[in-house]
Amino acid sequence: MTLPTNLDNDADALRAAMVKSLADPGGGAGAGAGADGVPMHPAWLAAAGKVPRHAFVPGFYLPADAPGAQGLTVWEPVTSELDYGRWLAAAYSDATLITQFDGEETDWERPAVRYGGAPTSSSTLPSLVLRMWSDADVSEGHTVLEIGTGAGYSTALACERLGSSHVTSVEVDPVRLETAADALYGCGYTPTLARADGLYGYWPEAWFDRIVAACSFRSVPPALLRQTRPGGKILLPLSGWLYGNARVLLTVAGDGTAEGPLLPGSISFMPARTHAAPAYGNPADWAAGLHEVRCRSVRHAPERITAATEEAFHLRFLAQSAVPDAQMVTVGGVLHLIDVVSGAVATLAPEGGAWEVREGGPLKLWSLIEQVIDAFDAAGRPGPETYTLRVDGEGQRLLPAHGLRLQLPRGY
């Protein structure tokens, strides 16, 4: 199929419409207001008006309208050759476009429909990319390190605003990096690109005024603090094996410590691959010996951390501080907590309109989570914006104004 000769014109029109929508999604929220109503810096909106996103997503997957026969999500490949209109419209939609599953590359000359799978690379939705750059308080003249090049679109935005010489971006996946580099260079952007694990930053280009991660970490990597200029800032998504999420904006002090607020809003990112949760095997194997353990009624139902609400997302993040190595899965209506590090396990099962828990191993996983929920309730259920994260020689601690103090896992 021959591509239409008006690709540039089509893309220009769609890009202008996308930026207009991002600036004022409600048609009256005010210029520069993002989808959450929080103002975005106009310079980032201007950059989005110039960067051709379609150049960074020649192929991606979109979910079908209905799941497959086994209930798995059906992922349909989208390219300009398969459906020019759908491809270009999606490229300039405010949507995350999945470009890789399970670390496996797709042959975009002959792409196939996928059933299920774990996304491992994507082009993040533009509103979130702009939100991250805006929240990082980046200004002209700053040098920045981006962790997670991905498709390269976010990198291009930074180059467009700051100039390529001020931008360094690292990516752990060599094929993803090569693809992004081709797109960036093809658009005239020449940042420093390196295949590197973002856990360790990138010493050859340090120090940086700003470090912004496009993937989540279990805790703040110490190397990032050492590579940030005194007074510089790090914007980092935090997540754990329970998939509770938060974002923190740290300011690094001259003594190597850092402190900053959690930012409002529940936003999830793919985990850094070295911080991804390990495989835990068959949940039935873990629960096999629990039938001999005496059950008890729970003080707090699992919905406190599993419901699709902002409070539950936030509370799940706090719960990870108590059980940082636990994972959660529901099988046949029974919720399993599995800790592959300690060997602890807990199961929560509905019984007569209530929930009962059985706990085995060296840690009482649900009891520890309930202690966090008790303290959270006693403090008045404070939101994420009331917390400050401090990183120093004593570790990483959430220090809220209301007295609910929590310890995060140490850096890796």
Contacts in CASP RR format, 6 or more apart in sequence:
PFRMAT RR
TARGET T0000
AUTHOR 0000-0000-0000
METHOD contacts of the structure
MODEL  1
MTLPTNLDNDADALRAAMVKSLADPGGGAGAGAGADGVPMHPAWLAAAGK
VPRHAFVPGFYLPADAPGAQGLTVWEPVTSELDYGRWLAAAYSDATLITQ
FDGEETDWERPAVRYGGAPTSSSTLPSLVLRMWSDADVSEGHTVLEIGTG
AGYSTALACERLGSSHVTSVEVDPVRLETAADALYGCGYTPTLARADGLY
GYWPEAWFDRIVAACSFRSVPPALLRQTRPGGKILLPLSGWLYGNARVLL
TVAGDGTAEGPLLPGSISFMPARTHAAPAYGNPADWAAGLHEVRCRSVRH
APERITAATEEAFHLRFLAQSAVPDAQMVTVGGVLHLIDVVSGAVATLAP
EGGAWEVREGGPLKLWSLIEQVIDAFDAAGRPGPETYTLRVDGEGQRLLP
AHGLRLQLPRGY
1 81 0 8 1.000
1 84 0 8 1.000
3 80 0 8 1.000
3 84 0 8 1.000
4 10 0 8 1.000
4 84 0 8 1.000
7 54 0 8 1.000
7 88 0 8 1.000
10 88 0 8 1.000
11 52 0 8 1.000
11 54 0 8 1.000
11 88 0 8 1.000
11 91 0 8 1.000
11 92 0 8 1.000
14 88 0 8 1.000
14 89 0 8 1.000
14 91 0 8 1.000
14 92 0 8 1.000
15 48 0 8 1.000
15 49 0 8 1.000
15 52 0 8 1.000
15 53 0 8 1.000
15 92 0 8 1.000
16 49 0 8 1.000
17 92 0 8 1.000
18 48 0 8 1.000
18 92 0 8 1.000
18 93 0 8 1.000
18 94 0 8 1.000
18 126 0 8 1.000
19 45 0 8 1.000
19 48 0 8 1.000
19 49 0 8 1.000
21 94 0 8 1.000
22 32 0 8 1.000
22 34 0 8 1.000
22 35 0 8 1.000
22 40 0 8 1.000
22 45 0 8 1.000
22 48 0 8 1.000
22 94 0 8 1.000
22 126 0 8 1.000
22 127 0 8 1.000
22 130 0 8 1.000
23 30 0 8 1.000
23 31 0 8 1.000
23 32 0 8 1.000
23 33 0 8 1.000
23 34 0 8 1.000
23 40 0 8 1.000
23 45 0 8 1.000
24 30 0 8 1.000
24 31 0 8 1.000
24 32 0 8 1.000
24 33 0 8 1.000
24 34 0 8 1.000
25 33 0 8 1.000
25 34 0 8 1.000
25 35 0 8 1.000
25 37 0 8 1.000
26 33 0 8 1.000
29 37 0 8 1.000
31 42 0 8 1.000
32 39 0 8 1.000
32 40 0 8 1.000
32 42 0 8 1.000
32 45 0 8 1.000
33 39 0 8 1.000
33 40 0 8 1.000
34 40 0 8 1.000
34 127 0 8 1.000
34 130 0 8 1.000
34 131 0 8 1.000
35 94 0 8 1.000
35 127 0 8 1.000
36 131 0 8 1.000
36 265 0 8 1.000
38 131 0 8 1.000
39 134 0 8 1.000
40 130 0 8 1.000
40 131 0 8 1.000
40 134 0 8 1.000
41 133 0 8 1.000
41 134 0 8 1.000
43 140 0 8 1.000
43 161 0 8 1.000
44 130 0 8 1.000
44 133 0 8 1.000
44 134 0 8 1.000
44 157 0 8 1.000
44 161 0 8 1.000
45 130 0 8 1.000
46 161 0 8 1.000
47 157 0 8 1.000
47 160 0 8 1.000
47 161 0 8 1.000
48 126 0 8 1.000
48 130 0 8 1.000
48 157 0 8 1.000
50 160 0 8 1.000
51 153 0 8 1.000
51 156 0 8 1.000
51 157 0 8 1.000
51 160 0 8 1.000
51 187 0 8 1.000
52 187 0 8 1.000
53 91 0 8 1.000
53 92 0 8 1.000
53 123 0 8 1.000
53 126 0 8 1.000
53 153 0 8 1.000
54 87 0 8 1.000
54 88 0 8 1.000
54 91 0 8 1.000
54 92 0 8 1.000
55 183 0 8 1.000
55 186 0 8 1.000
55 187 0 8 1.000
56 123 0 8 1.000
56 151 0 8 1.000
56 152 0 8 1.000
56 153 0 8 1.000
56 156 0 8 1.000
56 180 0 8 1.000
56 183 0 8 1.000
57 90 0 8 1.000
57 91 0 8 1.000
57 97 0 8 1.000
57 99 0 8 1.000
57 123 0 8 1.000
57 151 0 8 1.000
57 153 0 8 1.000
58 79 0 8 1.000
58 80 0 8 1.000
58 108 0 8 1.000
59 77 0 8 1.000
59 78 0 8 1.000
59 79 0 8 1.000
59 87 0 8 1.000
59 97 0 8 1.000
59 99 0 8 1.000
59 106 0 8 1.000
59 108 0 8 1.000
59 111 0 8 1.000
60 77 0 8 1.000
60 78 0 8 1.000
60 90 0 8 1.000
60 97 0 8 1.000
60 98 0 8 1.000
60 99 0 8 1.000
60 122 0 8 1.000
60 123 0 8 1.000
61 75 0 8 1.000
61 76 0 8 1.000
61 77 0 8 1.000
61 78 0 8 1.000
61 97 0 8 1.000
61 98 0 8 1.000
61 99 0 8 1.000
61 101 0 8 1.000
61 114 0 8 1.000
62 75 0 8 1.000
62 76 0 8 1.000
62 78 0 8 1.000
62 86 0 8 1.000
62 90 0 8 1.000
62 97 0 8 1.000
62 98 0 8 1.000
63 73 0 8 1.000
63 74 0 8 1.000
63 75 0 8 1.000
63 76 0 8 1.000
64 73 0 8 1.000
64 74 0 8 1.000
64 75 0 8 1.000
64 76 0 8 1.000
66 74 0 8 1.000
67 73 0 8 1.000
67 74 0 8 1.000
68 74 0 8 1.000
68 115 0 8 1.000
70 115 0 8 1.000
72 115 0 8 1.000
72 116 0 8 1.000
72 117 0 8 1.000
73 115 0 8 1.000
73 116 0 8 1.000
73 117 0 8 1.000
74 113 0 8 1.000
74 114 0 8 1.000
74 115 0 8 1.000
74 116 0 8 1.000
75 98 0 8 1.000
75 101 0 8 1.000
75 113 0 8 1.000
75 114 0 8 1.000
75 115 0 8 1.000
75 116 0 8 1.000
75 117 0 8 1.000
76 113 0 8 1.000
77 106 0 8 1.000
77 108 0 8 1.000
77 111 0 8 1.000
77 112 0 8 1.000
77 113 0 8 1.000
77 114 0 8 1.000
78 86 0 8 1.000
78 87 0 8 1.000
78 90 0 8 1.000
79 87 0 8 1.000
79 108 0 8 1.000
79 111 0 8 1.000
80 87 0 8 1.000
80 88 0 8 1.000
82 111 0 8 1.000
90 97 0 8 1.000
91 97 0 8 1.000
94 125 0 8 1.000
94 126 0 8 1.000
94 127 0 8 1.000
95 125 0 8 1.000
96 122 0 8 1.000
96 123 0 8 1.000
96 124 0 8 1.000
96 125 0 8 1.000
96 128 0 8 1.000
97 122 0 8 1.000
97 123 0 8 1.000
97 151 0 8 1.000
98 119 0 8 1.000
98 121 0 8 1.000
98 122 0 8 1.000
99 106 0 8 1.000
99 121 0 8 1.000
99 122 0 8 1.000
99 123 0 8 1.000
99 150 0 8 1.000
99 151 0 8 1.000
99 176 0 8 1.000
100 106 0 8 1.000
100 119 0 8 1.000
100 120 0 8 1.000
100 121 0 8 1.000
100 122 0 8 1.000
100 173 0 8 1.000
100 176 0 8 1.000
101 114 0 8 1.000
101 116 0 8 1.000
101 117 0 8 1.000
101 118 0 8 1.000
101 119 0 8 1.000
101 120 0 8 1.000
102 117 0 8 1.000
102 118 0 8 1.000
102 120 0 8 1.000
103 120 0 8 1.000
103 121 0 8 1.000
103 173 0 8 1.000
105 175 0 8 1.000
106 112 0 8 1.000
119 270 0 8 1.000
120 173 0 8 1.000
120 270 0 8 1.000
120 273 0 8 1.000
121 150 0 8 1.000
121 151 0 8 1.000
121 173 0 8 1.000
121 176 0 8 1.000
121 270 0 8 1.000
122 150 0 8 1.000
122 151 0 8 1.000
122 270 0 8 1.000
123 150 0 8 1.000
123 151 0 8 1.000
123 152 0 8 1.000
123 153 0 8 1.000
124 153 0 8 1.000
124 154 0 8 1.000
124 214 0 8 1.000
124 269 0 8 1.000
126 153 0 8 1.000
128 267 0 8 1.000
129 153 0 8 1.000
129 154 0 8 1.000
129 157 0 8 1.000
129 214 0 8 1.000
130 157 0 8 1.000
131 267 0 8 1.000
132 154 0 8 1.000
132 212 0 8 1.000
132 214 0 8 1.000
132 235 0 8 1.000
133 154 0 8 1.000
133 157 0 8 1.000
133 158 0 8 1.000
133 161 0 8 1.000
133 212 0 8 1.000
135 235 0 8 1.000
135 247 0 8 1.000
135 249 0 8 1.000
135 263 0 8 1.000
136 144 0 8 1.000
136 210 0 8 1.000
136 212 0 8 1.000
136 233 0 8 1.000
136 235 0 8 1.000
136 249 0 8 1.000
137 210 0 8 1.000
137 233 0 8 1.000
137 249 0 8 1.000
138 144 0 8 1.000
138 158 0 8 1.000
138 161 0 8 1.000
138 162 0 8 1.000
138 209 0 8 1.000
138 210 0 8 1.000
138 212 0 8 1.000
140 161 0 8 1.000
140 162 0 8 1.000
141 162 0 8 1.000
141 166 0 8 1.000
141 209 0 8 1.000
142 162 0 8 1.000
142 166 0 8 1.000
142 209 0 8 1.000
142 210 0 8 1.000
143 166 0 8 1.000
143 167 0 8 1.000
143 168 0 8 1.000
143 205 0 8 1.000
143 207 0 8 1.000
143 208 0 8 1.000
143 209 0 8 1.000
143 210 0 8 1.000
144 158 0 8 1.000
144 162 0 8 1.000
144 166 0 8 1.000
144 167 0 8 1.000
144 168 0 8 1.000
144 208 0 8 1.000
144 209 0 8 1.000
144 210 0 8 1.000
144 211 0 8 1.000
144 212 0 8 1.000
145 168 0 8 1.000
145 169 0 8 1.000
145 170 0 8 1.000
145 201 0 8 1.000
145 202 0 8 1.000
145 205 0 8 1.000
145 206 0 8 1.000
145 208 0 8 1.000
145 210 0 8 1.000
145 211 0 8 1.000
145 212 0 8 1.000
145 227 0 8 1.000
146 154 0 8 1.000
146 155 0 8 1.000
146 158 0 8 1.000
146 167 0 8 1.000
146 168 0 8 1.000
146 169 0 8 1.000
146 170 0 8 1.000
146 212 0 8 1.000
146 213 0 8 1.000
146 214 0 8 1.000
147 169 0 8 1.000
147 170 0 8 1.000
147 198 0 8 1.000
147 201 0 8 1.000
147 211 0 8 1.000
147 212 0 8 1.000
147 213 0 8 1.000
147 214 0 8 1.000
147 215 0 8 1.000
147 272 0 8 1.000
148 169 0 8 1.000
148 170 0 8 1.000
148 171 0 8 1.000
148 172 0 8 1.000
148 198 0 8 1.000
148 213 0 8 1.000
148 214 0 8 1.000
148 215 0 8 1.000
149 155 0 8 1.000
149 169 0 8 1.000
149 170 0 8 1.000
149 171 0 8 1.000
149 176 0 8 1.000
149 177 0 8 1.000
149 180 0 8 1.000
149 193 0 8 1.000
149 214 0 8 1.000
150 171 0 8 1.000
150 173 0 8 1.000
150 176 0 8 1.000
150 177 0 8 1.000
150 180 0 8 1.000
150 214 0 8 1.000
151 176 0 8 1.000
151 179 0 8 1.000
151 180 0 8 1.000
151 183 0 8 1.000
152 169 0 8 1.000
152 180 0 8 1.000
152 183 0 8 1.000
152 184 0 8 1.000
154 214 0 8 1.000
155 167 0 8 1.000
155 169 0 8 1.000
155 180 0 8 1.000
155 184 0 8 1.000
155 189 0 8 1.000
155 191 0 8 1.000
155 193 0 8 1.000
156 183 0 8 1.000
156 184 0 8 1.000
156 187 0 8 1.000
156 189 0 8 1.000
158 166 0 8 1.000
158 167 0 8 1.000
158 169 0 8 1.000
158 191 0 8 1.000
159 167 0 8 1.000
159 184 0 8 1.000
159 189 0 8 1.000
159 190 0 8 1.000
159 191 0 8 1.000
160 189 0 8 1.000
164 188 0 8 1.000
164 189 0 8 1.000
164 190 0 8 1.000
164 191 0 8 1.000
167 191 0 8 1.000
167 192 0 8 1.000
168 191 0 8 1.000
168 192 0 8 1.000
168 193 0 8 1.000
168 194 0 8 1.000
168 202 0 8 1.000
168 205 0 8 1.000
168 208 0 8 1.000
169 180 0 8 1.000
169 191 0 8 1.000
169 192 0 8 1.000
169 193 0 8 1.000
169 194 0 8 1.000
170 193 0 8 1.000
170 194 0 8 1.000
170 195 0 8 1.000
170 196 0 8 1.000
170 197 0 8 1.000
170 198 0 8 1.000
170 201 0 8 1.000
170 202 0 8 1.000
171 177 0 8 1.000
171 180 0 8 1.000
171 193 0 8 1.000
171 194 0 8 1.000
171 195 0 8 1.000
171 196 0 8 1.000
172 195 0 8 1.000
172 196 0 8 1.000
172 197 0 8 1.000
172 198 0 8 1.000
172 272 0 8 1.000
172 273 0 8 1.000
172 274 0 8 1.000
173 195 0 8 1.000
173 273 0 8 1.000
174 195 0 8 1.000
177 193 0 8 1.000
177 194 0 8 1.000
177 195 0 8 1.000
180 193 0 8 1.000
181 193 0 8 1.000
184 190 0 8 1.000
184 191 0 8 1.000
184 193 0 8 1.000
192 202 0 8 1.000
192 205 0 8 1.000
194 202 0 8 1.000
194 204 0 8 1.000
196 202 0 8 1.000
197 272 0 8 1.000
197 274 0 8 1.000
198 213 0 8 1.000
198 221 0 8 1.000
198 272 0 8 1.000
199 217 0 8 1.000
199 221 0 8 1.000
199 223 0 8 1.000
199 272 0 8 1.000
199 274 0 8 1.000
199 275 0 8 1.000
199 412 0 8 1.000
200 221 0 8 1.000
200 223 0 8 1.000
201 211 0 8 1.000
201 221 0 8 1.000
201 223 0 8 1.000
201 224 0 8 1.000
201 227 0 8 1.000
202 227 0 8 1.000
203 223 0 8 1.000
203 227 0 8 1.000
206 226 0 8 1.000
206 227 0 8 1.000
207 227 0 8 1.000
207 228 0 8 1.000
207 229 0 8 1.000
208 227 0 8 1.000
208 228 0 8 1.000
208 229 0 8 1.000
208 232 0 8 1.000
209 228 0 8 1.000
209 229 0 8 1.000
209 232 0 8 1.000
209 233 0 8 1.000
210 228 0 8 1.000
210 232 0 8 1.000
210 233 0 8 1.000
210 234 0 8 1.000
210 235 0 8 1.000
211 224 0 8 1.000
211 227 0 8 1.000
211 228 0 8 1.000
211 233 0 8 1.000
211 234 0 8 1.000
211 235 0 8 1.000
211 236 0 8 1.000
212 234 0 8 1.000
212 235 0 8 1.000
213 234 0 8 1.000
213 235 0 8 1.000
213 236 0 8 1.000
213 237 0 8 1.000
213 269 0 8 1.000
213 272 0 8 1.000
214 269 0 8 1.000
215 237 0 8 1.000
215 269 0 8 1.000
215 270 0 8 1.000
215 271 0 8 1.000
215 272 0 8 1.000
216 236 0 8 1.000
216 237 0 8 1.000
216 238 0 8 1.000
216 239 0 8 1.000
216 240 0 8 1.000
216 245 0 8 1.000
216 268 0 8 1.000
216 269 0 8 1.000
216 270 0 8 1.000
216 271 0 8 1.000
216 272 0 8 1.000
216 275 0 8 1.000
217 236 0 8 1.000
217 237 0 8 1.000
217 238 0 8 1.000
217 239 0 8 1.000
217 271 0 8 1.000
217 272 0 8 1.000
217 275 0 8 1.000
218 238 0 8 1.000
218 239 0 8 1.000
218 240 0 8 1.000
218 241 0 8 1.000
218 271 0 8 1.000
218 275 0 8 1.000
218 324 0 8 1.000
218 409 0 8 1.000
218 411 0 8 1.000
218 412 0 8 1.000
219 238 0 8 1.000
219 396 0 8 1.000
219 408 0 8 1.000
219 409 0 8 1.000
219 410 0 8 1.000
219 411 0 8 1.000
219 412 0 8 1.000
220 234 0 8 1.000
220 236 0 8 1.000
220 238 0 8 1.000
220 248 0 8 1.000
220 250 0 8 1.000
220 258 0 8 1.000
220 389 0 8 1.000
220 391 0 8 1.000
220 396 0 8 1.000
220 411 0 8 1.000
221 411 0 8 1.000
221 412 0 8 1.000
222 411 0 8 1.000
224 234 0 8 1.000
224 236 0 8 1.000
225 234 0 8 1.000
225 250 0 8 1.000
225 252 0 8 1.000
225 256 0 8 1.000
225 257 0 8 1.000
225 258 0 8 1.000
225 391 0 8 1.000
226 256 0 8 1.000
228 234 0 8 1.000
228 252 0 8 1.000
228 258 0 8 1.000
229 252 0 8 1.000
230 252 0 8 1.000
230 253 0 8 1.000
230 254 0 8 1.000
230 256 0 8 1.000
231 251 0 8 1.000
231 252 0 8 1.000
231 253 0 8 1.000
231 254 0 8 1.000
232 251 0 8 1.000
232 252 0 8 1.000
233 249 0 8 1.000
233 250 0 8 1.000
233 251 0 8 1.000
233 252 0 8 1.000
234 248 0 8 1.000
234 249 0 8 1.000
234 250 0 8 1.000
234 252 0 8 1.000
234 258 0 8 1.000
235 247 0 8 1.000
235 248 0 8 1.000
235 249 0 8 1.000
235 250 0 8 1.000
236 247 0 8 1.000
236 248 0 8 1.000
236 250 0 8 1.000
237 245 0 8 1.000
237 246 0 8 1.000
237 247 0 8 1.000
237 267 0 8 1.000
237 268 0 8 1.000
237 269 0 8 1.000
238 245 0 8 1.000
238 246 0 8 1.000
238 247 0 8 1.000
238 248 0 8 1.000
238 317 0 8 1.000
238 408 0 8 1.000
239 245 0 8 1.000
239 246 0 8 1.000
239 268 0 8 1.000
239 269 0 8 1.000
239 271 0 8 1.000
239 317 0 8 1.000
240 271 0 8 1.000
240 275 0 8 1.000
240 277 0 8 1.000
240 317 0 8 1.000
240 320 0 8 1.000
240 324 0 8 1.000
241 277 0 8 1.000
241 320 0 8 1.000
241 324 0 8 1.000
241 325 0 8 1.000
241 326 0 8 1.000
241 327 0 8 1.000
242 305 0 8 1.000
242 316 0 8 1.000
242 317 0 8 1.000
242 319 0 8 1.000
242 320 0 8 1.000
242 323 0 8 1.000
242 326 0 8 1.000
242 327 0 8 1.000
242 328 0 8 1.000
243 268 0 8 1.000
243 316 0 8 1.000
243 328 0 8 1.000
244 268 0 8 1.000
244 313 0 8 1.000
244 316 0 8 1.000
244 317 0 8 1.000
244 319 0 8 1.000
244 320 0 8 1.000
245 266 0 8 1.000
245 267 0 8 1.000
245 268 0 8 1.000
245 269 0 8 1.000
245 313 0 8 1.000
245 317 0 8 1.000
246 262 0 8 1.000
246 263 0 8 1.000
246 314 0 8 1.000
246 317 0 8 1.000
246 384 0 8 1.000
247 262 0 8 1.000
247 263 0 8 1.000
247 265 0 8 1.000
247 267 0 8 1.000
248 260 0 8 1.000
248 261 0 8 1.000
248 262 0 8 1.000
248 263 0 8 1.000
248 389 0 8 1.000
249 260 0 8 1.000
249 261 0 8 1.000
249 263 0 8 1.000
250 258 0 8 1.000
250 259 0 8 1.000
250 260 0 8 1.000
250 389 0 8 1.000
250 391 0 8 1.000
251 258 0 8 1.000
251 259 0 8 1.000
251 260 0 8 1.000
252 258 0 8 1.000
253 259 0 8 1.000
256 392 0 8 1.000
257 390 0 8 1.000
257 391 0 8 1.000
257 392 0 8 1.000
257 393 0 8 1.000
258 390 0 8 1.000
258 391 0 8 1.000
258 392 0 8 1.000
259 388 0 8 1.000
259 389 0 8 1.000
259 390 0 8 1.000
259 391 0 8 1.000
260 388 0 8 1.000
260 389 0 8 1.000
260 390 0 8 1.000
261 385 0 8 1.000
261 387 0 8 1.000
261 388 0 8 1.000
261 389 0 8 1.000
262 384 0 8 1.000
262 385 0 8 1.000
262 387 0 8 1.000
262 388 0 8 1.000
262 389 0 8 1.000
262 398 0 8 1.000
263 384 0 8 1.000
263 385 0 8 1.000
264 383 0 8 1.000
264 384 0 8 1.000
264 385 0 8 1.000
265 310 0 8 1.000
265 384 0 8 1.000
266 310 0 8 1.000
266 313 0 8 1.000
266 314 0 8 1.000
271 277 0 8 1.000
274 412 0 8 1.000
275 412 0 8 1.000
277 327 0 8 1.000
278 340 0 8 1.000
280 286 0 8 1.000
280 327 0 8 1.000
280 329 0 8 1.000
280 338 0 8 1.000
280 340 0 8 1.000
283 329 0 8 1.000
283 331 0 8 1.000
283 336 0 8 1.000
283 338 0 8 1.000
284 331 0 8 1.000
286 336 0 8 1.000
286 338 0 8 1.000
286 345 0 8 1.000
287 334 0 8 1.000
287 336 0 8 1.000
287 345 0 8 1.000
287 347 0 8 1.000
290 345 0 8 1.000
290 347 0 8 1.000
290 358 0 8 1.000
290 359 0 8 1.000
290 360 0 8 1.000
291 358 0 8 1.000
293 358 0 8 1.000
293 359 0 8 1.000
293 360 0 8 1.000
294 358 0 8 1.000
295 356 0 8 1.000
295 357 0 8 1.000
295 358 0 8 1.000
296 356 0 8 1.000
296 357 0 8 1.000
297 354 0 8 1.000
297 355 0 8 1.000
297 356 0 8 1.000
297 357 0 8 1.000
298 348 0 8 1.000
298 354 0 8 1.000
298 355 0 8 1.000
298 356 0 8 1.000
298 357 0 8 1.000
298 366 0 8 1.000
298 370 0 8 1.000
299 370 0 8 1.000
299 373 0 8 1.000
299 374 0 8 1.000
300 369 0 8 1.000
300 370 0 8 1.000
300 373 0 8 1.000
300 374 0 8 1.000
301 354 0 8 1.000
301 355 0 8 1.000
302 335 0 8 1.000
302 348 0 8 1.000
302 355 0 8 1.000
303 312 0 8 1.000
304 312 0 8 1.000
304 315 0 8 1.000
304 373 0 8 1.000
305 312 0 8 1.000
305 315 0 8 1.000
305 316 0 8 1.000
305 319 0 8 1.000
305 369 0 8 1.000
305 373 0 8 1.000
306 312 0 8 1.000
306 316 0 8 1.000
306 328 0 8 1.000
306 335 0 8 1.000
311 381 0 8 1.000
311 383 0 8 1.000
314 383 0 8 1.000
314 384 0 8 1.000
315 372 0 8 1.000
315 373 0 8 1.000
315 376 0 8 1.000
317 384 0 8 1.000
318 372 0 8 1.000
318 376 0 8 1.000
318 398 0 8 1.000
318 406 0 8 1.000
319 369 0 8 1.000
319 372 0 8 1.000
319 373 0 8 1.000
320 326 0 8 1.000
321 372 0 8 1.000
321 398 0 8 1.000
321 406 0 8 1.000
321 407 0 8 1.000
321 408 0 8 1.000
322 368 0 8 1.000
322 369 0 8 1.000
322 371 0 8 1.000
322 372 0 8 1.000
322 406 0 8 1.000
323 337 0 8 1.000
323 339 0 8 1.000
323 363 0 8 1.000
323 365 0 8 1.000
323 368 0 8 1.000
323 369 0 8 1.000
324 408 0 8 1.000
324 409 0 8 1.000
325 339 0 8 1.000
325 340 0 8 1.000
325 341 0 8 1.000
325 342 0 8 1.000
326 337 0 8 1.000
326 338 0 8 1.000
326 339 0 8 1.000
326 344 0 8 1.000
326 365 0 8 1.000
327 337 0 8 1.000
327 338 0 8 1.000
327 339 0 8 1.000
327 340 0 8 1.000
328 335 0 8 1.000
328 336 0 8 1.000
328 337 0 8 1.000
328 338 0 8 1.000
329 335 0 8 1.000
329 336 0 8 1.000
329 338 0 8 1.000
330 336 0 8 1.000
333 349 0 8 1.000
333 350 0 8 1.000
334 347 0 8 1.000
334 348 0 8 1.000
334 349 0 8 1.000
335 347 0 8 1.000
335 348 0 8 1.000
335 349 0 8 1.000
336 345 0 8 1.000
336 346 0 8 1.000
336 347 0 8 1.000
337 344 0 8 1.000
337 345 0 8 1.000
337 346 0 8 1.000
337 347 0 8 1.000
337 348 0 8 1.000
337 365 0 8 1.000
337 366 0 8 1.000
337 369 0 8 1.000
338 345 0 8 1.000
339 345 0 8 1.000
339 363 0 8 1.000
339 365 0 8 1.000
342 361 0 8 1.000
342 362 0 8 1.000
342 363 0 8 1.000
343 361 0 8 1.000
343 362 0 8 1.000
343 363 0 8 1.000
344 359 0 8 1.000
344 360 0 8 1.000
344 361 0 8 1.000
344 362 0 8 1.000
344 363 0 8 1.000
344 364 0 8 1.000
344 365 0 8 1.000
345 359 0 8 1.000
345 360 0 8 1.000
345 361 0 8 1.000
345 365 0 8 1.000
346 357 0 8 1.000
346 358 0 8 1.000
346 359 0 8 1.000
346 360 0 8 1.000
346 364 0 8 1.000
346 365 0 8 1.000
346 366 0 8 1.000
347 357 0 8 1.000
347 358 0 8 1.000
348 355 0 8 1.000
348 356 0 8 1.000
348 357 0 8 1.000
348 366 0 8 1.000
349 355 0 8 1.000
349 356 0 8 1.000
349 357 0 8 1.000
357 366 0 8 1.000
359 365 0 8 1.000
359 366 0 8 1.000
359 367 0 8 1.000
372 406 0 8 1.000
375 404 0 8 1.000
376 382 0 8 1.000
376 404 0 8 1.000
378 404 0 8 1.000
379 400 0 8 1.000
379 402 0 8 1.000
379 403 0 8 1.000
379 404 0 8 1.000
380 402 0 8 1.000
382 400 0 8 1.000
382 401 0 8 1.000
382 402 0 8 1.000
382 404 0 8 1.000
386 400 0 8 1.000
386 401 0 8 1.000
386 402 0 8 1.000
387 398 0 8 1.000
387 399 0 8 1.000
387 400 0 8 1.000
388 398 0 8 1.000
388 399 0 8 1.000
388 400 0 8 1.000
389 396 0 8 1.000
389 397 0 8 1.000
389 398 0 8 1.000
389 399 0 8 1.000
389 408 0 8 1.000
390 396 0 8 1.000
390 397 0 8 1.000
390 399 0 8 1.000
395 407 0 8 1.000
395 408 0 8 1.000
395 410 0 8 1.000
395 411 0 8 1.000
396 407 0 8 1.000
396 408 0 8 1.000
396 409 0 8 1.000
396 410 0 8 1.000
396 411 0 8 1.000
397 405 0 8 1.000
397 406 0 8 1.000
397 407 0 8 1.000
397 408 0 8 1.000
398 404 0 8 1.000
398 405 0 8 1.000
398 406 0 8 1.000
398 407 0 8 1.000
398 408 0 8 1.000
399 405 0 8 1.000
END
